[in-house]
Amino acid sequence: MNPFLLVILLGIVQGVTEFLPISSTGHMILVERFINSPNISKHFMDNFLVIVQFGSIISVLLYFWGDIHPFVKDREVLIERVTLWSKIVVGVIPAGVIGFLADDYITEMFMGNTKIVAIMLIVYGIILYFIEDKLKARKITSLKDISYKMAFAVGIFQCLAMIPGTSRSGATIVGALLLGLSKSVAAEFSFFLAIPTMFGATLLKLMKSGLSFTPEEWKLMFLGSFVAFVVAYIVIKWFMGYIKTRTFKLFGVYRIILGILVLLLIK
């Protein structure tokens, strides 16, 4: 496949799947695995699969800017937002530490492992399908009611997403639901946690790569990230409306079916 067409396709996949609990990295690995391009180096693709997330980060900032920016005159609102960001920082600590220390090991062990992706798709698909039926009424219905302890605990769940096929949003939403957050609050906090987490992962990849990309590869990076930004913004808007009246069962079924198909195809 033409490299530009491939990165556009991967950008679309990233934008669609990053904030849905179906695993963006897992989907991109599958696309790259089954629609390969001999004109793209493994070094570039390993970095691209992470760096393309930058576009999705910008979409979150743009969509929620009115709720999270600190440029407000009301002192009470400012305190609430500073407090929220301090909880986000606490929540991102586990992934920051583990990601920094184990990034190379995780890349070597799991990236490109189609079987692992398929298994994780199925496992978390089953969890998503049944989790809402097993949980009691939600206690936390506002972001300001999230404690620092809860934020850190959700951050620990986020670390599970370092295994491709798990889903960062899926792991954090499941963790948040288990801790008593409502669906909408769990989704919002998951999105907010994504900002420093994905920015940090992108920065780490850029530093480790030594920025050693050709001019053509830089064009592919920017193109994929821009596509991911546009698509992710649309998906966030749809998802926030969807979960107000629907369950996560649809995503669970999708993950299970996709995981089974992948296992059959790689035999």
CORTA-V155057 format. One record per helix or strand. SS is the DSSP state (h for helix, s for strand). FROM is the first residue (numbers start at 1). TO is the last residue. If there is no record, write none. Layout:
SS/FROM/TO
SS/FROM/TO
//
This chain:
h/3/17
h/24/34
h/42/51
h/53/68
h/75/110
h/114/134
s/140/140
h/143/145
h/148/162
h/168/178
s/181/181
h/183/209
h/215/242
h/249/265
//
